[in-house]
């Protein structure tokens, strides 16, 4: 996304802002919001529908491949480090568990047209890989002690 506008441009100069959107190569504008946690993205409805269709088709094809042939899961496990290099820190059984959860979550998320569960799952497994990558942290997590209950996820966790 190469073009950006301020939120005030959108409200004060909407025609000019829409013209910028139409001229952008990817038909999207980042709308910067001062003092807010997150910017907005302005795009055309047709572009948003195209992106959703591509994501849905990709997920459907991937899931069909995984269901069609058991060797596909092995292949995905072998090539996953290209997409997510951090999986190299996971033990083999945890990596297989991640693949199974990823496939299941992709299928469920596709049925809802909502990518958020997939992003959340990847972020959670990345955190697990970070723990395995740090021997001191891993030892501390494995140490016996009092359980103080669940810890809330920090705000703004990215995948």
N, C-alpha and C positions, 0 to 999 in steps of 0.2 A: 504494500500500500504506500504509494509515493506521495500522494497529495494529502495535505492537512489543512484544516480550517479551525478557527476558534468557534466555540459555541455561540458567541455573540455575532459572528458572521452569519451563522445559520438563521438566527432570529432577526438580525438587522438588514441583511442583504440576501434574502432567500433565493432570488432569481439568479444572482451571480454565483451563489454557492451551488445551486443545481447545475448551472452551466459548467462549473469546475468538475462536478461529478460526471457529467456527460462526456467531458473531454479526457477524463482519466483513463489510462490504459486498462486498468482492472475494474473499472466502474464502481470504485469505492473511495470514500473519503474518511479519514480519521477526523473526528470532531473532538478537539481538545476541550476539556472542561476544567477550568482552574478550580483548585480546592476540592476536587472530587476524587474518589478512589480510582475510578476507571473512566477512560475515554469511551466515546461511542464510535460506531462505524455506520456510516450512511452509505447505502447501496441501493440499486434498483431492485424491484421485486423480482424481475425476471432473472437477474444475476443471483439473487438469494435462492430462488427456486432451482436454478442450474446447479449451484453448489450443493444444495441438499440432495438433489437427484444423483449427482456424482458420488457423494458420500454414501448414500443408500445403496447404490449399485455396487460400489466397491465392497461394502460390508457384506452384501448378499452373495457376491461372487466368492469372497474369501470364506464365508461360512459354508457355502455349498462345497467348496474345495475341501475344507476341513472335514466335513461330514462324509464326503465321497471316498476318501482314501486315508487310512491310518498313517500312511507314510507322509502325508501332508503335515500332520502335527509334528512329526520328527523333523521334517524339513523346516517348518516354521521355527521350531526350537533351535535349529542349527543357524538360521539366518537372523534371528531376532537381535543378536548383538549389533547388526548393521543399523537397525532402526533405533535401538536403545542400547548404546554401548555399556551402560551401567549394569545390565543384566549379567555381565561377566562376574560380578561380585556375588551373585546368588549361587547357593549350592544347587547341584543338578536337580534334586527333587523339588526345591523351591522354584526353579525355573520352569519345570514341567507344570507345577501348580499355577504359576503365573499364566502360562499359555492357556491352560484349561479355563481359568477365570476370565482371561481376556476374550476368548472365543464366546463363552457364555454371556459375558457382559455386552460384547458387540451385538450379539443377537437380540438380547433384551432391549438394549438402547435403540437399535434400529427399529424395533417394533413400536417404540414410543416417539421416534424421530427426535431423539434427545441425546446429544453426544456427551452430556455432563457426566453420566455414570462411568463412561470409558475414561475420561480425563481424570476423574477421582481415583479410579482403580490404578491407573498408570502412576499417579502421584504417590499413592500408598505403597506400591511395590518399589518405586524409586527410593522412598524413605527406608524401606526394608533393605535395599541394596546398599544404601549409605551406611546403615548399621553394620552390615557384614563387612564393608570396606574398612571400617575403623576398628581395629582389634581392641582398643581400650573401651570403646563404646559397647561393642559386642559383649565383652567380659562383664561390664557393668550391668547390661540388660539381662544377662544369664545368671547373675549373682542372686542367691536367695535373699529374701528380705520381705518387708511389709509391702503389701499392695495397697496403694492409696486410691485405686479406682481408675476409671477412664480419664484420659487427658483430652481436653477439647482441642480440635484442630486449630492451628493458628490461622488468623485471617489472611487472605490473599495467597493461599497455597497454589503454586503453578505446577503444571506437569512437565 
